[in-house]
Amino acid sequence: MPSNQFVAKSRRLRSTIYSSRIENQGVTSYTIYNHMLLPAGFEGSLEETYNHLKNHVQIWDVAAERQIEIKGKDAYQLVQLMTCRDLSKAKEGKCYYCPIIDENGGMINDPVVLKFNNEKWWISIADSDVMLFAKGLALGKNFEVSITEPDVNIMAVQGPKAFDLLERVFGKEILKLKFYNFKYFNFKNAKHLIARSGWSKQGGVEIYVENTKSGLELYDLLFEEGKELNVKPGCPHLIERIEGALLSYGNDMDINDNPLECGLDKFVHLENDIDFLGKEKLIKIKENGINKKLMGVKINLDKINLRSAIHLTIGDKIIGEIRSAVFSPTFKMVIGIAMINKPYFLSKDQFDIVIENRKYKGEICDIPFV
Ligand code: THG
């Protein structure tokens, strides 16, 4: 079957400030994220780019992680209304991974939230229209806030040699940046917000570029200075992110799942005196217990290509569905993230999965994978 379909680019499927560069650097596929191009592959096999990410340093165009800026007198109240994570004691200059939920506790998004001060926040969103949700809430609640999507284009520097590279450009000061903290650093007459974060478990930073000219000069310099370190362009990596159990909104979970079902209990604060949508619902769900849960699965297979969720069965019974999966060179089998129904997530049962009319055996396990 021929498979040379292309995505037709247009203003609506927005390019990023880095698109022309990565297209000269060997990007081979895109996905669409927040109505924007997000690179999904570069030259070399998936396993080669995986090994490179785990051993060297990569620069990623993750501009599709859009910022929703909430500014004004009621900014804290609005941000808190959207998330079940207690932000009442959040500190300026820190990032917070936060489930955003609706009135039923359903997941709307799972962004990184940046606190500048009580009256200015950025919500660094995964793939859903948080700005519209925030605007609706602010209008309904008569909040005094402005809600915008500023032109911020993140480039991530990820991999074990990320700080070797960053030190060459920003000096020793950058080494002091702590995990999930952010600070402004000067480069060529502009300041760039840099956070120690990123969608890999290999370490590194994300540079929130607001000044395009300076940002592109920085992008080029990182590649120049990184030659000795074997720097390469890259993108969020399917194998690495599944092995690290970093969740992907829209793939692993959506509005039909609540944060307790997603295993995000650490970020669900029901005891405190804060006001957020869906709080009563989540309290009830916690009391009654969840009916399904995101779990790991391991399948005796040497490749898989998931386009949509596939049912997992025991006998005639559907016990859940696999939502993301990939062959892992580390575990030497297919690993995946699956929503498993009660009571099967409690016992680590063996299941069957049918792919192209053939049946394979797999087993349920905890995530992160060990
Ligand atoms: N960085 C920024 N914005 C983003 C992402 C990012 N927006 C979209 C998407 N990624 C949001 N989703 C996630 C999912 C997981 C994590 C971050 C964003 C993550 N989790 C860490 C972990 O699980 O180890 C840390 C969580 C914590 O302990 O606070 O990093 O990557 N700017």
Boltz pocket constraint, residues with backbone or C-beta under 6 A from the ligand:
constraints:
  - pocket:
      binder: B
      contacts: [[A, 65], [A, 95], [A, 96], [A, 97], [A, 110], [A, 111], [A, 112], [A, 124], [A, 125], [A, 126], [A, 127], [A, 154], [A, 180], [A, 197], [A, 198], [A, 199], [A, 200], [A, 206], [A, 244], [A, 245], [A, 246], [A, 247]]
      max_distance: 6.0
